[in-house]
Amino acid sequence: MGETATITIDGMLLDDLDQVIAIEQASFSMPWSRNLFLSEFRNQNVSLMLVARAAGAVRTVLGYIVCWIVTDELHILDLATLPYVRQQGIASRLVLAAIGQGYKRRVRRAFLEVRASNEAALALYRGLGFIRSMVRQGYYDMPVEDAVVMSIEGEAFLSLLSRPAEGRNVGS
């Protein structure tokens, strides 16, 4: 996947689910089940689910993000990209798109949990301006591991809204 390829970001569809689950299974030691994703589709008042797609005739899902919006908070629950497109800015674009969509729904802060050993994810979120808020001891299973809770709010949150929209065609 070259840097010149066009990537669009829009709402996840049920038709995307097989590709999303394949990415999920390639990315996590305890992947979400199909039923868990389906429950998010049924909870659209709270759930925000976006996918990044490669432009073209085939609807190739490159990555996805699943969030909850509760009052003024965006809780990032799940984010992954295909292994061969990592380190190309797709995950950042998904986070920025989710924050933009959340802002339209009155979100003013965001937070997430990430495995303490997941250096790539920690670097991604730090690069976007998230800060370490706390550690949840033994939060994850398989293997048991601490979670780093990261958050962003205030001016740092608002600054994400003004990031260049290059490559972001964000639909609902």
DAWO-V775112 format. One line per field, one symbol per residue. ss: DSSP state (h for helix, s for strand, l for the rest). psi: psi as a letter, one per 20 degrees, with the letter a starting at -180 (. if undefined). burial: b if it has 9 or more other C-alpha atoms within 8 Angstrom, else e. A space follows every 50 residues. Layout:
BEGIN
ss = ???
psi = ???
burial = ???
END
This chain:
BEGIN
ss = llllllsssssllhhhhhhhhhhhhhhllllllhhhhhhhhlllllssss sssslllllsssssssssssllssssssssslhhhllllhhhhhhhhhhh hhhhllllssssssslllhhhhhhhhhhllssssssssssllllssssss ssshhhhhhhhllllllllsll
psi = oriiqppqpaqpqhiigggghggghihqhmqqrghgghhhhilihhqooq qpqpqrhpmophrrpprqoodjqooohppqrphijqkjjggghgghgggg gghhkjpjqqrrqqphimhggggghghijqqpgrpopkgqrmrpqqpppq rpabhgghhhhjqpjpjonpa.
burial = eeeeeebbbbbbeeebbebbbebbbebeeeebeeeebeebeeeeeebbbb bbbbbeeeeebbbbbbbbbeebbbbbbebbbbeebbeeebbbbbbbbbbb bbbeeebbbbbbbbbbeeeeebebbbeebbbeeeebebbbeeeebbbbbb bbbeebbbebbeeeeeebbeee
END
